């Protein structure tokens, strides 16, 4: 009987290689041409796609954070507050809401956001926090001219 040598064990990868390649080919199934069915090309392209996916997840988080900041700034400017003053006075009033929640309130719950703005303006006036301005003329454009902010 012939006993297998070490070199034969190294070359015979068996089912492990099949499943490893199959995993890559499944990820490359939607590609066209040789990128789909040639392993050495497929693994290169799949690896590149996974790197872009990882970067994309981080960029998505940054994009959403920028969107929330922009929405919050627009909502605060409408009522004559800077975003920093608004967040600081809310924190002093023991109201801890993050950017996402505040921007969602500004977009989808304008009356709730308006109540937070009033609370924040009162706190800023009492404690003489800088960043308090006159309400914007935009309030009259959107029918909020009856808003009595002092």
N, C-alpha and C positions, 0 to 999 in steps of 0.2 A: 504494500500500500504506500502510496506517495503522500508524505506529510506536507501540508502547505507551508511554505516559507513565509517569513515576515514580509517580503516584498509582495507576495500575493495577497496577504491580508490588507496591505496598504492600498492596493489597486482595487480590490473588490469592496466597493462601498455599499452595495446591496440596496435595500429599500430606503435607507436614509437619504441617499442621493435623489431618488425618485421623488420623495415627498418634499425635499428641500427645493428642487427645481419646480415641482408642481405649484408650490406656494408662490414662486416668482412668476410663473406663467399665468396663474390666476390673476395676479395683480396687473399683468400686461395684456390681459385678454381683449381689452378695448383698443389697443394700439393697432396700427396698420403695417403691413409688410413684415420685414425681417425683425422689426422691433418686437413683434409679437411671438415669433416662433423660433428665434435663434437665441439660445440661452445667454451667451456672452453679451449680446446687444440688449436683450431684454433686461438683464440685471442692471446694466448701466442706466437705462432709462427709468426703470422702476426706482432705483436708488435716487436719481435726480428728482423724480416726482415726489418721493417721500420727503426729501429735503425741502422742496418748495412748499409742501403741505405743512411742515413744521413751522417754517418762516411765516406762512400765511396765517396760521393760528395766532401767532404773536402780533402780526400786523392787524388782524381783525380786532384784537383787544385794544390796540392803540387807536384804530379808527373809531371804534365805539366810544372810547373815552373822549376823543376830540369832538364827536357828535354831541355827547352829553354836555360837554363844557360849552359848546356853541349855543345849544338850546337854552341852557341855564343863563348864559350871558344875555341872550336876547330877551328872555323873560324878565330878568332883573332890570335891564335897561328900559324896558317898557314902563316900569314903575319907578324909575329914577334911583336905582341902587346899583352899586357895583357888586359883582359876584362875590368878591372877597368880603365886603362888608356884610352882605346877606348871609354868607356861610358862618362868618364869625359871630354875628349877633344871634343866629340860630343856636350855635354851640353855647353861647353864654346863657341862652334860655333853656338849656338842657334838651334841645331838639337835635338829635344826631341822625341826620338823613344823608345818604351818600349821593353822589352826582347823578347816578342813574335814576334813583327815586325822585329826586328834585326835578330832573329834566322831564320825566314822565308826568309829574304833576303839572309842570308848566305847559306841556302839550295837551294832555288829555283831561286834566282836572283844573281848569283855570280858576275856578272859585276857591278851591282848596289852596292853590298856589297864592292867590290874592290874599287869603287869610294869613298865610305864612309871611307874605311881604308886609302886611300891616303890622303884624307882631314884630317883625324884624325892624321896621322903620321906627316903631315906638321905642324899642330897646336901644336903637342907634341914637335917637334923639335924647333919651334919658342919660345915656352914658357918653354922649358927645363923641361917637365913633366917626372918623372921617369916611367920606365916600357917599354921603347923603346928598342927593341932588333933587331938583324939582322933577316931578313926574313928566314923562315924555308927552309930546303932542299927539303921539300915536294912540294914546288912550281915547282921545276924542274921535279919531278916525274909526276905531273899532267899536264904538258905542259904549265905552266905559267912562264917559265923561262925568257920570254921576258919582264916580269914585272919589271919596273924600279922604285923601291921605294927608295927614299933617304931621 
